Amino acid sequence: MTGILIVGGGQAGSTLAQTLRSEGYEGRVMVLGAEPVLPYERPPLSKAYLMGEVEQERLYLRPAAIYEEWKIEMRLGTPVTGIDTATQTVTAGNETLGYDELALCTGSVPNRLPAAIGGALDGVFTVRSLADIDRMKTRVSPGARVLVVGGGYIGLEAAAVASKLGLSVTVVEMSPRILSRVAAPETSDVIRAEHEAHGVRILEGCGLVRLTGEGHVNGAELTDGSVLEIDFAIVGTGIRPDTALAEAAGIFCDNGIAVDEMGRTSAPHVWAAGDCASFPYKGGRMRLESVQNAIDQAQAVARNMLGANVPYVPHPWFWSDQYDLKLQIAGLGTGYDRIVVREGEGGRSHWYFKDGRLLAVDAIDAARDYMVGKRLLEMGRTVDPEAVADASTNLKALLKG
């Protein structure tokens, strides 16, 4: 075939295909997805879907009819096993498919526990795919005892849902505090208190030695010497970029598939977008694991494949829903030297500064604070930390300079 091949049927792959069409591309577009289902939203998997509040079809980004209308060929349940950049072909099943341009939207894969410490036991789950949650649902029942390994957003969101479903939940986090790699202590404190108020036991500075059981997991030995009896375990120790195909094809990778500011990889006619891609950012390289980055970068890459030549400039933002708390995050707080806490009606926000420059905002049930902080960051402007801390300050006025 000629045309554009997209490897990966997730948010980035689906968005890239649709953007090609909306930008007027009339050639052949094919999406090769390893999973046997249409592209779907991942954030609700460990929340609304696990709780039984939404059906599978409601997770789909688009119904099948839309892909047909836009003449996007969806090859589902078709994992790609090889790429030959010299002949511009990929191998998928028993087929060899040619391409004019290739987009790698392979996403990420969850970190798993080694088999040597019980990671291969039945009843040990990750939280990444629809199939993961479908398997986990069979274990979820009131009173069941679950161990969550990892106190990052993935693990904590799963813990919140398990608690709401009436399970007995223990979270173990090897770092001194939950969310230590992604949030300030002030944010960790709020999230921890909310979990503990709902009966979740959080063990910080405590790691997993091994899971135990004959065939099925039934216990956990921890680094503090304690032993837990459990019915199943959820591994929420993060994700890593899926670079296996790219690496095997000789494409340069650096914390993901390395792309330039346009989205090109080191191989001619090969591009990448989404969780799997690392891109230039402020003199270094960055990879963002978020829905918004998958959408924004995929749109930018699609346009650049068609000749736009517009550099991708990210505006990082994220969110996490735990119980009735809504945490909204704008920017990246890495390297901060000061946190300013702003108290408001019903919520609060934590503003990250370095050398007096605004880096990021964590807003907890404070949508207005989030929107102002996000806008300031997009504008490249900073604010006086003292003004932010003063509850009488009209935040919107800060946008006017």
C-alpha positions as CSV (number, residue, x, y, z in Angstrom):
1,M,0.0,0.0,0.0
2,T,0.9,3.6,-0.2
3,G,-0.3,6.3,2.2
4,I,0.1,6.7,6.0
5,L,0.4,3.9,8.5
6,I,-0.3,4.6,12.2
7,V,1.0,2.0,14.6
8,G,-1.0,2.2,17.8
9,G,-4.8,2.4,18.3
10,G,-4.9,4.6,21.4
11,Q,-5.6,8.3,21.9
12,A,-2.7,9.5,19.9
13,G,-3.2,7.1,17.0
14,S,-6.9,7.9,16.7
15,T,-6.3,11.6,17.0
16,L,-3.5,11.6,14.4
17,A,-5.7,9.7,11.9
18,Q,-8.6,12.1,12.3
19,T,-6.4,15.1,12.0
20,L,-5.0,13.9,8.7
21,R,-8.5,13.8,7.3
22,S,-9.6,17.1,8.8
23,E,-6.5,18.8,7.3
24,G,-7.4,17.5,3.9
25,Y,-5.3,14.5,3.4
26,E,-7.0,12.2,0.8
27,G,-4.5,9.3,0.7
28,R,-4.9,6.0,2.4
29,V,-4.9,6.0,6.3
30,M,-4.6,2.8,8.3
31,V,-4.5,2.4,12.0
32,L,-2.9,-0.8,13.3
33,G,-4.0,-1.5,16.9
34,A,-2.8,-4.4,19.0
35,E,-6.0,-4.4,21.1
36,P,-9.1,-6.0,19.6
37,V,-11.3,-3.0,20.4
38,L,-11.8,0.5,19.0
39,P,-9.6,3.3,20.5
40,Y,-10.9,4.2,24.0
41,E,-10.4,6.5,26.9
42,R,-8.0,5.2,29.5
43,P,-8.6,7.5,32.5
44,P,-12.1,6.2,33.3
45,L,-10.8,2.5,33.3
46,S,-9.7,2.6,37.0
47,K,-12.6,4.8,38.0
48,A,-16.0,4.9,36.4
49,Y,-15.5,1.6,34.4
50,L,-14.2,-0.4,37.3
51,M,-17.1,0.9,39.4
52,G,-19.6,-0.3,36.8
53,E,-20.8,3.3,36.1
54,V,-20.1,3.2,32.4
55,E,-20.4,0.5,29.7
56,Q,-17.5,-0.4,27.5
57,E,-19.0,1.3,24.4
58,R,-19.1,4.6,26.2
59,L,-15.3,4.5,26.6
60,Y,-14.8,4.6,22.8
61,L,-13.4,7.8,21.5
62,R,-15.5,7.5,18.3
63,P,-18.0,4.9,17.1
64,A,-17.0,2.6,14.2
65,A,-19.2,4.5,11.8
66,I,-17.1,7.7,12.2
67,Y,-13.9,5.9,11.1
68,E,-15.8,4.4,8.2
69,E,-17.1,7.9,7.2
70,W,-13.6,9.4,7.3
71,K,-12.2,6.4,5.4
72,I,-9.8,5.5,8.2
73,E,-9.0,1.8,8.0
74,M,-9.0,0.3,11.5
75,R,-7.0,-3.0,11.8
76,L,-7.8,-4.0,15.3
77,G,-6.2,-6.9,17.1
78,T,-3.3,-6.6,14.7
79,P,0.0,-6.1,16.5
80,V,2.9,-4.9,14.4
81,T,5.9,-7.2,14.9
82,G,8.6,-5.4,12.8
83,I,9.5,-2.3,10.9
84,D,11.9,-2.1,8.0
85,T,12.8,1.6,7.5
86,A,14.9,0.8,4.4
87,T,12.1,-0.7,2.4
88,Q,9.4,1.4,4.2
89,T,7.4,-1.6,5.3
90,V,6.0,-3.0,8.5
91,T,5.1,-6.6,9.4
92,A,1.7,-7.2,10.9
93,G,0.6,-10.8,11.3
94,N,1.3,-12.5,8.0
95,E,1.2,-9.2,6.0
96,T,3.9,-6.9,4.9
97,L,2.5,-3.4,4.5
98,G,4.2,-0.5,2.8
99,Y,4.0,3.2,3.7
100,D,4.8,6.6,2.5
101,E,4.9,7.9,6.0
102,L,4.8,6.0,9.3
103,A,3.6,7.3,12.7
104,L,4.5,5.4,15.8
105,C,1.8,6.0,18.5
106,T,2.7,2.9,20.6
107,G,2.0,4.5,23.9
108,S,3.3,3.0,27.1
109,V,3.3,-0.2,29.0
110,P,2.9,-0.7,32.8
111,N,5.8,-1.6,35.0
112,R,5.2,-5.1,36.4
113,L,6.6,-6.9,39.4
114,P,9.3,-9.5,38.6
115,A,8.1,-13.1,38.7
116,A,10.8,-13.8,41.3
117,I,8.9,-11.8,43.9
118,G,5.4,-13.0,42.9
119,G,4.6,-10.9,40.0
120,A,3.4,-13.8,37.9
121,L,0.9,-15.1,40.5
122,D,-2.8,-15.1,39.7
123,G,-4.6,-12.2,41.2
124,V,-1.8,-9.6,40.5
125,F,-3.1,-6.9,38.2
126,T,-1.9,-3.8,36.5
127,V,-4.1,-0.8,35.5
128,R,-3.5,0.0,31.9
129,S,-5.9,-1.7,29.5
130,L,-9.6,-2.6,29.2
131,A,-8.6,-6.3,29.5
132,D,-6.7,-5.5,32.8
133,I,-9.8,-4.0,34.3
134,D,-12.1,-6.7,33.0
135,R,-9.9,-9.3,34.7
136,M,-9.7,-7.3,37.9
137,K,-13.5,-6.9,38.1
138,T,-13.9,-10.6,38.9
139,R,-12.0,-10.0,42.2
140,V,-13.8,-6.9,43.3
141,S,-16.3,-7.6,46.1
142,P,-17.1,-5.8,49.4
143,G,-14.7,-6.9,52.1
144,A,-12.0,-8.2,49.8
145,R,-8.5,-7.3,50.9
146,V,-6.4,-5.6,48.3
147,L,-2.8,-4.4,48.3
148,V,-1.9,-1.5,46.1
149,V,1.8,-1.3,45.3
150,G,2.8,2.3,44.5
151,G,1.6,5.6,45.9
152,G,1.6,7.6,42.6
153,Y,-1.5,8.7,40.8
154,I,-2.2,5.3,39.2
155,G,-2.1,3.5,42.5
156,L,-4.0,6.1,44.5
157,E,-6.8,6.4,42.0
158,A,-7.2,2.6,42.1
159,A,-7.1,2.7,45.9
160,A,-9.9,5.3,46.0
161,V,-12.2,3.3,43.8
162,A,-11.5,0.1,45.7
163,S,-12.3,1.8,49.0
164,K,-15.6,3.2,47.5
165,L,-16.5,-0.3,46.5
166,G,-16.1,-1.5,50.1
167,L,-12.8,-3.2,49.9
168,S,-10.1,-3.2,52.6
169,V,-7.3,-1.3,51.0
170,T,-3.6,-1.0,51.9
171,V,-1.2,1.1,49.9
172,V,2.6,0.7,50.2
173,E,4.9,3.3,48.9
174,M,8.7,2.9,49.1
175,S,9.4,6.6,49.0
176,P,9.1,8.7,52.2
177,R,5.7,9.9,51.0
178,I,3.1,9.3,48.4
179,L,3.3,11.4,45.1
180,S,6.9,12.2,46.0
181,R,8.1,12.3,42.4
182,V,5.2,14.4,41.0
183,A,3.9,16.7,43.7
184,A,4.9,18.9,46.6
185,P,4.5,17.6,50.2
186,E,1.5,20.0,50.7
187,T,-0.4,18.2,47.9
188,S,0.7,14.8,49.3
189,D,-0.7,15.7,52.7
190,V,-4.1,16.6,51.4
191,I,-4.4,13.4,49.3
192,R,-3.1,11.2,52.1
193,A,-5.6,12.7,54.6
194,E,-8.5,12.1,52.2
195,H,-7.5,8.4,51.8
196,E,-7.1,7.9,55.5
197,A,-10.5,9.5,56.1
198,H,-12.0,6.8,53.8
199,G,-10.3,4.0,55.7
200,V,-7.4,3.4,53.4
201,R,-4.2,2.3,55.2
202,I,-1.1,4.1,53.7
203,L,2.4,2.8,54.5
204,E,5.1,5.2,53.4
205,G,8.8,4.5,53.4
206,C,7.7,0.8,53.1
207,G,8.3,-1.5,50.2
208,L,7.3,-4.9,49.0
209,V,9.7,-7.8,49.6
210,R,7.5,-10.3,47.8
211,L,4.0,-11.6,47.2
212,T,3.2,-15.1,48.4
213,G,0.9,-17.8,47.4
214,E,0.6,-21.1,45.6
215,G,-0.6,-20.2,42.2
216,H,-2.8,-17.4,43.5
217,V,-1.6,-14.5,45.6
218,N,-2.7,-14.7,49.2
219,G,-0.1,-12.6,51.1
220,A,2.6,-9.9,51.0
221,E,5.8,-9.5,52.9
222,L,6.9,-5.9,53.4
223,T,10.2,-4.3,54.2
224,D,9.1,-3.2,57.6
225,G,8.8,-7.0,58.5
226,S,5.1,-7.1,58.5
227,V,3.1,-9.7,56.6
228,L,-0.3,-9.0,55.1
229,E,-3.1,-11.4,54.1
230,I,-4.6,-10.2,50.8
231,D,-7.0,-11.4,48.2
232,F,-5.4,-9.6,45.2
233,A,-2.9,-7.0,44.4
234,I,-2.8,-4.0,42.1
235,V,0.6,-2.9,40.8
236,G,0.6,0.9,40.3
237,T,4.3,1.5,40.0
238,G,4.2,3.7,36.8
239,I,4.5,3.1,33.1
240,R,7.3,3.2,30.6
241,P,7.3,4.2,26.9
242,D,6.7,1.3,24.5
243,T,9.9,1.6,22.4
244,A,10.4,-2.1,21.5
245,L,9.5,-1.7,17.8
246,A,11.5,1.4,17.3
247,E,14.6,0.0,19.0
248,A,14.4,-3.2,17.0
249,A,14.2,-1.0,13.8
250,G,17.3,1.0,14.8
251,I,15.4,4.2,15.6
252,F,17.1,6.3,18.2
253,C,15.4,6.3,21.6
254,D,16.0,8.4,24.7
255,N,13.4,8.0,27.4
256,G,11.0,7.2,24.6
257,I,11.2,7.4,20.9
258,A,13.3,10.5,20.3
259,V,11.7,13.1,18.0
260,D,12.7,16.5,16.9
261,E,10.4,19.6,17.4
262,M,8.3,18.6,14.4
263,G,7.8,15.0,15.6
264,R,10.3,13.3,13.2
265,T,12.3,10.3,14.5
266,S,15.9,9.5,13.5
267,A,14.5,7.4,10.6
268,P,13.3,9.0,7.3
269,H,9.5,9.1,6.9
270,V,8.9,7.9,10.5
271,W,7.3,10.1,13.1
272,A,6.1,9.5,16.7
273,A,3.6,11.1,19.1
274,G,2.0,10.5,22.5
275,D,3.3,8.6,25.6
276,C,6.0,6.9,23.6
277,A,7.7,10.0,22.3
278,S,10.3,12.2,23.9
279,F,10.7,15.7,22.4
280,P,13.0,18.7,22.8
281,Y,12.1,21.0,25.7
282,K,14.0,23.8,27.3
283,G,17.4,22.5,26.3
284,G,16.7,18.9,27.2
285,R,14.2,16.2,26.4
286,M,10.8,15.6,27.9
287,R,8.1,12.9,27.7
288,L,4.6,13.6,28.9
289,E,2.2,10.9,30.0
290,S,-1.2,12.6,29.6
291,V,-4.3,12.6,27.5
292,Q,-3.8,16.2,26.5
293,N,-0.3,15.7,25.3
294,A,-1.4,12.7,23.3
295,I,-4.0,14.8,21.6
296,D,-2.0,18.0,21.1
297,Q,1.2,16.3,19.9
298,A,-0.7,13.9,17.6
299,Q,-2.4,16.9,16.0
300,A,0.9,18.7,15.5
301,V,2.6,15.7,14.0
302,A,-0.3,15.0,11.6
303,R,0.0,18.6,10.3
304,N,3.7,18.4,10.1
305,M,3.5,15.2,8.1
306,L,1.5,17.2,5.6
307,G,4.1,20.0,5.5
308,A,3.0,22.5,8.1
309,N,6.5,22.6,9.7
310,V,5.3,24.1,13.0
311,P,7.2,23.1,16.1
312,Y,5.3,21.4,18.9
313,V,5.1,23.5,22.0
314,P,3.5,21.6,25.0
315,H,1.4,23.2,27.7
316,P,1.4,20.4,30.3
317,W,-1.8,19.9,32.3
318,F,-3.2,16.9,34.1
319,W,-6.0,15.9,36.5
320,S,-6.8,13.2,39.1
321,D,-10.1,12.4,40.6
322,Q,-10.0,10.7,44.0
323,Y,-13.2,10.3,46.0
324,D,-14.9,13.7,45.8
325,L,-11.6,15.6,45.4
326,K,-10.7,17.0,42.0
327,L,-7.0,17.7,41.6
328,Q,-6.1,19.8,38.6
329,I,-2.5,20.4,37.7
330,A,-1.0,22.9,35.3
331,G,2.7,23.1,34.4
332,L,5.6,21.1,35.7
333,G,6.9,21.7,39.2
334,T,10.3,20.1,38.8
335,G,13.1,22.0,40.5
336,Y,10.8,24.3,42.6
337,D,12.3,26.1,45.6
338,R,9.1,27.5,47.1
339,I,5.5,26.5,47.5
340,V,2.8,29.1,48.1
341,V,-0.5,27.8,49.6
342,R,-3.7,29.7,48.7
343,E,-6.8,28.9,50.7
344,G,-10.2,29.4,49.1
345,E,-13.8,28.6,49.5
346,G,-14.1,24.8,49.5
347,G,-10.6,24.3,48.1
348,R,-7.0,25.3,48.0
349,S,-4.1,25.5,45.6
350,H,-0.4,25.1,45.7
351,W,1.7,27.3,43.5
352,Y,5.3,26.2,42.6
353,F,8.0,28.8,42.2
354,K,11.7,28.8,41.4
355,D,13.7,32.0,41.8
356,G,10.4,33.8,41.9
357,R,9.2,32.4,38.6
358,L,5.9,30.4,38.4
359,L,6.4,26.8,37.4
360,A,3.1,25.0,38.1
361,V,-0.1,25.0,40.1
362,D,-1.9,22.1,41.9
363,A,-5.5,23.1,42.4
364,I,-7.6,20.9,44.8
365,D,-11.3,21.7,44.3
366,A,-10.2,25.1,43.2
367,A,-11.1,25.3,39.5
368,R,-10.7,29.1,39.3
369,D,-7.2,28.9,40.7
370,Y,-6.3,26.2,38.2
371,M,-7.7,28.2,35.2
372,V,-5.8,31.4,36.2
373,G,-2.6,29.5,36.8
374,K,-2.8,27.6,33.6
375,R,-3.4,30.8,31.6
376,L,-0.5,32.5,33.3
377,L,1.8,29.6,32.4
378,E,0.6,29.6,28.8
379,M,1.3,33.3,28.6
380,G,4.8,32.8,30.0
381,R,4.1,35.2,32.8
382,T,4.8,35.0,36.5
383,V,3.1,36.6,39.6
384,D,4.1,37.9,43.0
385,P,4.0,34.9,45.4
386,E,2.8,37.1,48.2
387,A,-0.2,38.3,46.1
388,V,-1.1,34.6,45.4
389,A,-1.0,33.7,49.0
390,D,-3.3,36.7,50.0
391,A,-6.8,35.3,49.9
392,S,-8.1,38.8,49.2
393,T,-6.3,39.0,45.9
394,N,-8.5,38.8,42.8
395,L,-6.7,36.1,40.8
396,K,-8.2,37.1,37.5
397,A,-6.7,40.6,37.9
398,L,-3.3,38.9,37.8
399,L,-3.9,38.1,34.2
400,K,-4.0,41.8,33.3
401,G,-0.5,42.4,34.5
